Amino acid sequence: MTIFVDMDEVIADTYGAHIKIYNAEFNQQLNSQICMGSEVWQKVPEGHQESVRLHATRKGFFRDLNPINDSQEVLKDLSEKHEVYIASAAMQFPNSLEEKSNWLDEHFPFIPWKKRILCGDKHILFGDVLIDDRSYNLEQFSGRSILFTSPHNINDNSYERANNWFEIADKLL
C-alpha cells in the first residue's frame, strides 16, 4: 500500500507554533480551544492578522516545529509495512523546502529523502491513501482520503476522519 502523509498539522504542529508566536509577540493568551473551527489569524484582532499570516514566511518557522503527538511512532510502524511518502505543499514558502527536509531528518529519520515530495499541488499524487488536514488536498485524490483533525477543520465532515495517530494506526496497521 502507498500512503502519502502531509506535514503541516498532520505530523508537524504549525497551528500550535502560530499561537505560540502570536502570544509571545502580542503578550496574549490565545489557545487552540479559542480558535476551534478557524484559522489562527481569524481569531486575532484585525491589526494582528497580517503578522500571523506572515509567520510561515519567517526563516526558521518550519525548522522549529514540534511533532504531532504519536506521529513518529505510528509512522515508523507504517513505514515498516507500507510505502510511506511525506507529501507537503512546500513551494508557497521557499524557506520551507530546506527547513522541512532538515526537520524530517531530525524527527523522522526513517523516512529517507527519496520518499519526500515537496510540491506545489497535491493533485499529482497517485496512491492508496492520503492523510491531510486540508479538504482541498483530498478532493482530487483518487484513493482513500483521511482528514486528520486540526482545530481549523473540526467542522468539516466531508471525509473519513482520524483524530489522532492512534486512530491512523487502527485504520492502516
Backbone torsions as a table, in degrees:
resi	resn	phi	psi	omega
1	MET	NA	137.5	176.7
2	THR	-102.1	122.3	-177.1
3	ILE	-120.6	126.0	173.7
4	PHE	-102.8	134.7	-177.5
5	VAL	-125.9	124.1	175.4
6	ASP	-69.0	160.8	177.3
7	MET	-94.8	-66.8	-171.5
8	ASP	-64.5	122.4	-179.4
9	GLU	72.0	7.0	174.4
10	VAL	-117.5	-48.4	174.0
11	ILE	-120.7	-14.4	-179.5
12	ALA	-123.9	128.9	-173.0
13	ASP	-84.6	75.8	176.7
14	THR	-72.0	-34.4	-178.6
15	TYR	-60.5	-48.4	178.0
16	GLY	-63.3	-35.0	178.8
17	ALA	-65.4	-42.4	178.1
18	HIS	-59.3	-44.7	-179.6
19	ILE	-64.3	-44.9	-179.0
20	LYS	-60.9	-46.7	179.9
21	ILE	-64.7	-44.9	179.3
22	TYR	-58.7	-48.7	-179.1
23	ASN	-60.7	-40.8	-179.7
24	ALA	-67.4	-41.5	-176.5
25	GLU	-75.4	-32.6	-175.4
26	PHE	-114.6	10.5	178.1
27	ASN	50.8	53.2	-177.6
28	GLN	-115.9	177.0	-179.8
29	GLN	-125.3	35.5	179.6
30	LEU	-62.8	145.6	175.9
31	ASN	-143.4	170.0	-174.9
32	SER	-65.3	-28.8	178.4
33	GLN	-63.6	-40.0	178.4
34	ILE	-65.1	-31.6	-174.1
35	CYS	-89.5	-3.3	-174.5
36	MET	-49.4	130.1	178.6
37	GLY	84.5	5.7	-177.0
38	SER	-142.7	165.6	168.9
39	GLU	-76.5	154.3	-179.1
40	VAL	-57.9	-45.3	-176.3
41	TRP	-60.2	-25.4	-179.8
42	GLN	-74.9	-13.8	-176.4
43	LYS	-106.6	10.6	178.2
44	VAL	-113.0	160.3	178.5
45	PRO	-56.5	149.3	-176.1
46	GLU	-52.1	-37.9	-179.3
47	GLY	-68.2	-13.8	179.8
48	HIS	-105.6	-9.3	-172.9
49	GLN	-61.6	-42.6	-178.7
50	GLU	-63.4	-38.1	178.1
51	SER	-59.2	-46.0	179.8
52	VAL	-65.5	-41.6	179.1
53	ARG	-61.5	-27.0	-177.7
54	LEU	-91.1	-3.6	179.2
55	HIS	-51.1	-45.5	-174.4
56	ALA	-68.9	-12.0	177.3
57	THR	-88.8	-8.8	-177.3
58	ARG	-76.1	138.4	174.8
59	LYS	-60.8	130.0	178.1
60	GLY	95.8	-14.1	-176.6
61	PHE	-56.6	-50.5	-175.8
62	PHE	-77.9	-19.1	-178.2
63	ARG	-76.9	-27.8	-171.1
64	ASP	-103.2	15.8	-177.2
65	LEU	-74.5	151.9	173.4
66	ASN	-86.4	143.4	173.2
67	PRO	-67.6	147.1	174.5
68	ILE	-67.7	139.8	-177.8
69	ASN	-48.2	130.7	173.2
70	ASP	69.6	0.0	-178.8
71	SER	-65.1	-38.2	-177.5
72	GLN	-63.9	-48.1	-177.6
73	GLU	-65.3	-46.1	-177.2
74	VAL	-69.2	-41.3	178.7
75	LEU	-64.8	-35.5	176.5
76	LYS	-61.6	-46.3	177.9
77	ASP	-62.3	-43.7	178.5
78	LEU	-61.7	-41.5	-177.2
79	SER	-67.8	-21.0	177.4
80	GLU	-80.9	-17.9	-178.7
81	LYS	-111.6	-23.2	-172.5
82	HIS	-135.9	169.5	172.6
83	GLU	-84.5	107.7	-177.5
84	VAL	-109.2	127.6	176.7
85	TYR	-121.4	141.0	170.2
86	ILE	-90.3	126.4	-179.4
87	ALA	-126.1	109.7	-176.1
88	SER	-128.0	132.9	176.1
89	ALA	-77.8	89.0	-171.6
90	ALA	-102.0	-9.1	-172.0
91	MET	-70.8	-23.0	-179.7
92	GLN	-64.6	-29.6	-178.8
93	PHE	-124.0	91.6	-173.5
94	PRO	-53.8	-34.0	177.3
95	ASN	-60.7	-26.9	-173.4
96	SER	-69.2	-24.0	-177.2
97	LEU	-57.6	-56.5	179.8
98	GLU	-68.7	-41.5	-177.7
99	GLU	-63.9	-42.1	178.8
100	LYS	-66.3	-39.8	177.9
101	SER	-62.8	-45.3	178.5
102	ASN	-65.4	-38.5	178.7
103	TRP	-63.2	-43.4	177.6
104	LEU	-63.8	-40.4	176.5
105	ASP	-56.0	-41.5	-177.8
106	GLU	-75.1	-47.7	-170.5
107	HIS	-96.1	-23.7	-177.9
108	PHE	-134.7	56.1	-174.9
109	PRO	-62.8	-17.4	-179.7
110	PHE	-79.2	-6.4	174.1
111	ILE	-103.7	103.3	-174.5
112	PRO	-69.9	162.1	-177.2
113	TRP	-57.5	-28.1	-179.9
114	LYS	-70.6	-11.7	179.9
115	LYS	-112.8	32.3	178.0
116	ARG	-123.2	123.1	-179.2
117	ILE	-116.5	105.9	177.0
118	LEU	-104.4	106.2	-168.1
119	CYS	-128.3	-177.9	176.2
120	GLY	-101.6	-30.4	-175.5
121	ASP	-144.5	129.2	-175.6
122	LYS	-83.7	0.9	-179.9
123	HIS	-64.6	-15.3	180.0
124	ILE	-77.6	-13.4	-175.7
125	LEU	-72.6	135.2	177.0
126	PHE	-135.8	114.1	-179.1
127	GLY	-169.8	-161.7	-175.1
128	ASP	-90.0	-37.9	-174.4
129	VAL	-140.4	139.2	169.9
130	LEU	-126.0	124.3	176.4
131	ILE	-108.1	118.7	-174.9
132	ASP	-150.8	157.2	177.9
133	ASP	-97.1	-2.9	-177.4
134	ARG	-115.2	120.4	-180.0
135	SER	-57.3	-38.4	-177.2
136	TYR	-63.8	-23.6	175.1
137	ASN	-78.5	-23.2	-179.0
138	LEU	-88.3	-20.0	-172.2
139	GLU	-56.2	-43.7	-174.9
140	GLN	-98.7	0.8	-179.5
141	PHE	-74.2	130.5	-174.3
142	SER	-86.7	-12.5	179.5
143	GLY	-93.3	-156.9	179.5
144	ARG	-75.9	125.5	-178.5
145	SER	-106.2	125.4	178.4
146	ILE	-120.4	120.4	178.2
147	LEU	-86.6	117.2	179.6
148	PHE	-86.8	129.1	-175.0
149	THR	-65.8	131.0	172.5
150	SER	-138.9	153.9	-179.1
151	PRO	-51.1	-35.0	-176.5
152	HIS	-70.7	-21.3	-173.7
153	ASN	-112.4	16.0	-174.5
154	ILE	-62.9	-20.4	-179.5
155	ASN	-96.0	4.3	-179.1
156	ASP	-91.7	117.9	-178.5
157	ASN	-115.2	22.9	-171.7
158	SER	-86.5	-8.5	-177.8
159	TYR	-138.8	162.0	170.0
160	GLU	-54.8	137.4	-173.3
161	ARG	-116.9	147.3	168.7
162	ALA	-127.5	123.4	-177.4
163	ASN	-84.4	-17.6	-178.9
164	ASN	-162.4	177.3	-176.4
165	TRP	-74.0	-23.6	175.3
166	PHE	-67.8	-34.7	175.6
167	GLU	-67.6	-35.6	174.6
168	ILE	-62.0	-44.9	179.2
169	ALA	-58.9	-44.8	179.8
170	ASP	-61.7	-34.5	-177.3
171	LYS	-80.3	-31.8	-168.5
172	LEU	-120.9	-10.0	179.4
173	LEU	-99.0	NA	NA
